[in-house]
Amino acid sequence: MTVFVLLGPTAVGKTALSLQMAEMLGVPIINCDSRQIYREIPVCTAAPTAEEQARVQHYFVGTHGLEDAYSAAQYETDVMRLFALCPGDYLLSGGSMMYIDAVTKGIDDMPQADPAIRERLRRQYEAEGLQPLLLQLEQLDPAYYASVDRQNPQRVIHGLEMCLTTGQPFSTFHTGRSKERPFNIVKIGLRRDREELYRRIDLRVEQMFEQGIVEEARRVYLRYQSSVDEQFASVVRNPGPTQKQPIPNLIPPALNTVGLKELLLYFTGVYSLYRAKERISHNSKVYSKKQMTWFQRDQDIHWFHPDYADKILQFVRNFR
């Protein structure tokens, strides 16, 4: 059994090539984009269209609702179960770094957090903001504190809840060891020059607006309007680190998706529509840089420019 992995930053050109590869190999595509699993936001996440899914069987596209809790650990479990039930070759395609690693390397086993502790920390965050939680995290787990995004309430709260639940530093559960996999893994990476990629990101954002992302986001906003309004009102009242990560656990984490969160700021009056569109482009570029930084650590990736599809397909044929 061989799992081909097609990865790269947002807007680099994975979808078109994944269809060509899957058709040539005669294999299904396993989506590896953590946001494309949400059925309510296909435009925002540039999910495969119905026509594209009709060409090749896809797994994990539009399978969950925005309120469904999902994680890289659950993704690992679900994909490995699929492999056990339906053995054969697959093409894993996407850009979610932790989801790719979950399948190819495995996720460290983690204990379950105590819901009561999580709720207490959430209420503390609402009442006092992030700074007291950061101070507590620094005391309990200096190693995790040094590496965590300190402007991300979700990650700070999660690390702290794990420390308090287990009585151990959260960082001690991260072993860094890869699990043995009973299949071959072939990783193909796509990359472009930064300016070229950024132009494609700007073009994709324009296309998303033409395809109805505003209307899509408006439906989400109306569904969660009271919670969203309350959350963003607190951002306006208390500007600071949370402004960069304005959606903590008060509403579904999926609402923190690039493209959606900026339009929620538009609907609540924090951004103009022009500003929201500008921020979508900017935040997509920031994310693409994070993706490439992550991927470039992996020495097992074979890198190609997406325009050389014939060369890529020939490379893949060598593994059949």
Residue pairs with C-beta under 8 A, 6 or more apart in sequence:
1 83
1 87
1 88
1 89
1 182
1 183
1 184
2 89
2 183
2 184
2 185
2 186
2 319
2 320
3 83
3 89
3 90
3 91
3 92
3 103
3 104
3 183
3 184
3 185
3 186
4 21
4 25
4 27
4 89
4 90
4 91
4 92
4 186
4 188
4 316
4 319
5 32
5 91
5 92
5 93
5 100
5 103
5 104
5 185
5 186
5 187
5 188
6 14
6 17
6 18
6 21
6 91
6 92
6 93
6 94
6 188
6 190
7 14
7 32
7 93
7 94
7 95
7 100
7 187
7 188
7 189
7 190
7 295
7 301
8 14
8 95
8 189
8 190
8 191
8 291
8 295
8 306
9 95
9 191
9 197
9 287
9 288
9 289
9 291
9 292
9 295
10 46
10 95
10 201
10 204
10 284
10 287
10 288
10 291
11 46
11 197
11 200
11 201
11 203
11 204
11 284
11 288
12 95
12 190
12 191
12 192
12 197
12 200
12 288
12 306
13 190
13 192
13 200
13 306
14 93
14 94
14 95
14 190
14 306
15 46
15 48
15 52
15 93
17 190
17 306
17 309
17 312
18 29
18 56
18 91
18 93
19 29
19 52
19 55
19 56
20 309
20 313
21 91
21 312
21 313
21 316
22 28
22 29
22 56
22 91
23 55
23 56
24 313
24 316
24 317
25 89
25 91
25 316
25 320
27 88
27 89
27 90
27 91
28 56
28 57
28 58
28 59
28 90
28 91
29 48
29 56
29 57
29 58
29 59
29 90
29 91
29 92
29 93
30 58
30 59
30 60
30 79
30 82
30 90
30 91
30 92
30 93
30 103
31 37
31 47
31 48
31 58
31 59
31 60
31 61
31 93
31 94
32 60
32 92
32 93
32 94
32 95
32 96
32 99
32 100
32 103
33 45
33 47
33 94
33 95
33 96
33 99
34 70
34 72
34 75
34 94
34 96
34 98
34 99
35 41
35 44
35 45
35 96
35 254
35 257
36 42
36 45
36 46
36 47
36 48
36 60
36 61
36 62
36 94
37 60
37 61
37 62
37 63
37 64
37 70
38 45
38 62
38 64
38 65
38 66
38 254
38 257
39 62
39 63
39 64
39 65
40 65
40 66
40 216
40 219
40 220
41 47
41 66
41 216
41 217
41 220
41 254
41 257
41 259
41 260
42 49
42 62
42 216
43 208
43 211
43 212
43 213
43 216
44 208
44 213
44 216
44 217
44 257
44 259
44 260
45 257
45 259
46 204
46 208
47 61
47 62
48 58
48 61
52 58
53 61
59 82
60 75
60 78
60 79
64 70
66 220
66 252
66 254
66 255
67 252
67 254
72 96
72 98
72 99
72 101
72 102
72 107
73 102
73 107
73 110
75 99
75 102
75 103
76 102
76 103
76 106
76 107
79 92
79 102
79 103
80 103
83 90
83 183
92 100
92 103
92 104
94 100
95 291
97 290
97 291
97 294
97 295
98 107
101 107
104 178
104 181
104 185
104 187
105 178
105 179
106 178
106 179
106 181
108 173
108 174
108 175
109 173
110 162
110 173
111 162
111 165
111 166
111 173
112 165
113 158
113 161
113 162
113 165
114 161
114 164
114 165
117 161
117 164
117 165
118 157
118 161
118 249
121 133
121 157
121 160
121 161
121 164
122 157
122 248
122 249
122 250
124 132
124 133
125 133
125 153
125 157
125 248
125 249
126 234
126 250
129 238
129 240
129 242
130 150
130 151
130 153
130 156
130 241
130 242
133 153
133 156
133 157
133 160
134 145
134 150
134 156
136 160
137 144
137 145
137 148
137 156
137 159
137 160
137 163
138 145
140 160
140 163
140 164
140 169
141 159
141 163
141 169
141 170
141 171
142 169
143 169
143 171
144 159
144 163
144 169
144 170
144 171
145 159
147 171
148 155
148 156
148 159
149 155
149 245
150 156
150 241
151 241
151 242
151 244
151 245
152 245
153 242
153 245
153 248
153 249
154 245
154 248
154 249
154 253
154 256
157 248
157 249
158 170
159 170
160 170
162 170
162 173
163 169
163 170
166 173
184 319
185 300
186 302
186 316
186 319
187 298
187 300
187 301
187 302
188 301
188 302
188 304
188 312
188 315
188 316
189 295
189 301
189 302
189 303
189 304
190 303
190 304
190 305
190 306
191 197
191 292
191 303
191 304
191 305
192 200
192 305
192 306
197 288
198 285
198 288
201 281
201 284
201 285
201 288
202 281
204 284
205 259
205 277
205 280
205 281
205 284
208 259
208 280
209 277
213 259
213 263
214 263
214 273
217 259
217 260
217 263
217 264
217 267
218 263
218 267
220 255
220 260
220 264
221 228
221 263
221 264
221 267
224 251
224 252
224 255
227 250
227 251
228 251
228 255
228 264
228 267
228 268
229 268
230 250
231 246
231 247
231 248
231 250
231 251
232 246
232 264
232 265
232 268
232 270
233 268
234 242
235 242
235 243
235 246
235 270
236 270
242 248
245 256
246 261
246 265
247 253
247 255
247 256
247 261
247 264
255 261
255 264
258 280
258 283
258 284
258 287
259 280
259 284
262 271
262 276
262 277
262 279
262 280
262 283
263 276
263 280
265 271
265 276
265 279
266 272
266 273
266 275
266 276
271 279
295 301
302 315
304 311
304 312
304 315
306 312
